[in-house]
Amino acid sequence: MMNCQSDHNAPVRVLVTGGSGLVGRAIQHVVREEGGAKEGEEWIFLSSKDANLMNVDQTRAIFEKHRPTHVIHLAAMVGGLFKNMKYNLDFWRNNIYINDNVLQAAHDVGVVKVVSCLSTCIFPDKTTYPIDETMIHNGPPHESNFGYAYAKRMIDVHNRACFQQHGHCYTAVIPTNVFGPHDNFSIEDGHVLPGLIHKVYIAQKEGKPLVVWGSGTPRRQFIYSLDLARLFLWVLREYPEVDPIILSVGEEDEVSIKEAADAVVEALGFKGEVVHDTSKADGQFKKTASNAKLRRYLPDFTFTPFKQALKETCDWFVANYDSARK
Ligand SMILES: NC(=O)c1ccc[n+]([C@@H]2O[C@H](COP(=O)([O-])OP(=O)(O)OC[C@H]3O[C@@H](n4cnc5c(N)ncnc54)[C@H](OP(=O)(O)O)[C@@H]3O)[C@@H](O)[C@H]2O)c1
């Protein structure tokens, strides 16, 4: 195990790339509204308007400007199954550039800790279950998102090499499907849950049936963005390893897409017909991940119950329909 806990006593300045996205906004909430920041800490949240991190000069300039001591690296080209299937080349190139620029700029300005973000959808397609942190590089990812998956896997390669060569404490977390306020609710390009929420909302408004894409049988673990944000702060402060850690609810909390759709229907009080369009792709059947490592470190962490988190997300979407990303 590569352990790298750093003793950092100087003032802490945390730079969050992708600070305007789903996960970034949740971290903002925990830092600003839940007292997540410590006395004397400075938090800087970036969006793509502050710097295009695909560009090496803009990345260097923004790191020189803020000179962070710690970085949470979230910025990425992100999308659901259907966007991934269309744009594998863009997912590969854009994410490779962003990650290399950010991790190198962090090294250049002497950042002591970086926490980057992988995803459970980067694991091998053919695998045994449950998936754990040791299996990232054990075989090709699902063909639907190989561009995104290989780019994300290279963050782990970068972190290990960076520890070996420079002794840096740069690590990564591996969340399962994230959802919450400020998600991208696009039906074409977004992830399954925000897409479903948007579809149910429209079906309800127009009095039409809800059409769920795919068979409904694939299974997923969902993590509420606010739970993920709380765990991110723990990883930044306490997690001592370079090797990544899966941040997920337990295997027993996995739900089928049909169950997820039913939960959205319930949360929004939709009374119409529900149809499954099996001509649409299902994606990977399951990617059940083990949170045993997380549980070894944090046996008592409580996740928000799925239905409560979903209700809060649906309420947020309805209240912010005009301004929500969709
Ligand atoms: N959502 C999930 O289910 C999920 C699951 C596992 C892992 N993850 C990972 O979690 C991280 C955050 O995802 P998210 O769901 O919060 O994504 P998101 O809502 O789409 O946010 C993406 C963020 O990245 C920024 N960004 C994108 N391209 C950029 C560029 N070229 N230069 C600078 N900033 C750029 C965006 O800035 P703008 O707001 O200005 O566009 C935004 O702040 C990603 O690394 C993703 O791979 C997400």
The ligand as a MOL file (V3000), in Angstrom:
LIG
                    3D

  0  0  0     0  0            999 V3000
M  V30 BEGIN CTAB
M  V30 COUNTS 48 52 0 0 0
M  V30 BEGIN ATOM
M  V30 1 N -22.2920 12.4040 -12.2870 0
M  V30 2 C -21.9350 11.1630 -12.0000 0
M  V30 3 O -22.7850 10.2510 -11.9210 0
M  V30 4 C -20.4900 10.8130 -11.7590 0
M  V30 5 C -20.1960 9.5050 -11.3660 0
M  V30 6 C -18.8800 9.1670 -11.1180 0
M  V30 7 C -17.8850 10.1130 -11.2710 0
M  V30 8 N -18.1900 11.3730 -11.6640 0 CHG=1
M  V30 9 C -17.0820 12.3370 -11.8040 0
M  V30 10 O -17.3300 13.4180 -10.9140 0
M  V30 11 C -16.7350 14.6010 -11.4350 0
M  V30 12 C -17.7600 15.7110 -11.4300 0
M  V30 13 O -18.8610 15.3160 -12.2370 0
M  V30 14 P -20.2440 16.0920 -12.2460 0
M  V30 15 O -21.3050 15.0590 -12.3770 0
M  V30 16 O -20.2690 17.0810 -11.1520 0 CHG=-1
M  V30 17 O -20.1280 16.8110 -13.6620 0
M  V30 18 P -20.8420 18.1380 -14.2070 0
M  V30 19 O -22.0150 18.4940 -13.3780 0
M  V30 20 O -21.0240 17.9270 -15.6710 0
M  V30 21 O -19.7280 19.2280 -13.9700 0
M  V30 22 C -18.5540 19.2180 -14.7110 0
M  V30 23 C -17.6990 20.3430 -14.2110 0
M  V30 24 O -16.4690 20.3540 -14.9680 0
M  V30 25 C -16.2890 21.6510 -15.5120 0
M  V30 26 N -15.5980 21.5320 -16.7790 0
M  V30 27 C -15.9490 20.7520 -17.8440 0
M  V30 28 N -15.0700 20.9290 -18.8630 0
M  V30 29 C -14.1670 21.8430 -18.4250 0
M  V30 30 C -13.0260 22.4550 -19.0180 0
M  V30 31 N -12.6380 22.1610 -20.2740 0
M  V30 32 N -12.3330 23.3700 -18.2980 0
M  V30 33 C -12.7160 23.6780 -17.0340 0
M  V30 34 N -13.7650 23.1360 -16.4200 0
M  V30 35 C -14.4890 22.2290 -17.1110 0
M  V30 36 C -17.6840 22.2350 -15.6500 0
M  V30 37 O -17.6340 23.6570 -15.7110 0
M  V30 38 P -18.9030 24.5130 -16.3020 0
M  V30 39 O -19.9780 24.4590 -15.2420 0
M  V30 40 O -18.3810 25.8760 -16.4670 0
M  V30 41 O -19.3070 23.8400 -17.5710 0
M  V30 42 C -18.3300 21.7260 -14.3700 0
M  V30 43 O -17.9670 22.5170 -13.2700 0
M  V30 44 C -16.2210 14.2470 -12.8210 0
M  V30 45 O -14.8400 14.0540 -12.7630 0
M  V30 46 C -16.9430 12.9630 -13.1640 0
M  V30 47 O -16.1870 12.1710 -14.0340 0
M  V30 48 C -19.4900 11.7530 -11.9070 0
M  V30 END ATOM
M  V30 BEGIN BOND
M  V30 1 1 1 2
M  V30 2 2 2 3
M  V30 3 1 2 4
M  V30 4 1 4 5
M  V30 5 2 4 48
M  V30 6 2 5 6
M  V30 7 1 6 7
M  V30 8 2 7 8
M  V30 9 1 8 9
M  V30 10 1 8 48
M  V30 11 1 9 10
M  V30 12 1 9 46
M  V30 13 1 10 11
M  V30 14 1 11 12
M  V30 15 1 11 44
M  V30 16 1 12 13
M  V30 17 1 13 14
M  V30 18 2 14 15
M  V30 19 1 14 16
M  V30 20 1 14 17
M  V30 21 1 17 18
M  V30 22 2 18 19
M  V30 23 1 18 20
M  V30 24 1 18 21
M  V30 25 1 21 22
M  V30 26 1 22 23
M  V30 27 1 23 24
M  V30 28 1 23 42
M  V30 29 1 24 25
M  V30 30 1 25 26
M  V30 31 1 25 36
M  V30 32 1 26 27
M  V30 33 1 26 35
M  V30 34 2 27 28
M  V30 35 1 28 29
M  V30 36 1 29 30
M  V30 37 2 29 35
M  V30 38 1 30 31
M  V30 39 2 30 32
M  V30 40 1 32 33
M  V30 41 2 33 34
M  V30 42 1 34 35
M  V30 43 1 36 37
M  V30 44 1 36 42
M  V30 45 1 37 38
M  V30 46 2 38 39
M  V30 47 1 38 40
M  V30 48 1 38 41
M  V30 49 1 42 43
M  V30 50 1 44 45
M  V30 51 1 44 46
M  V30 52 1 46 47
M  V30 END BOND
M  V30 END CTAB
M  END
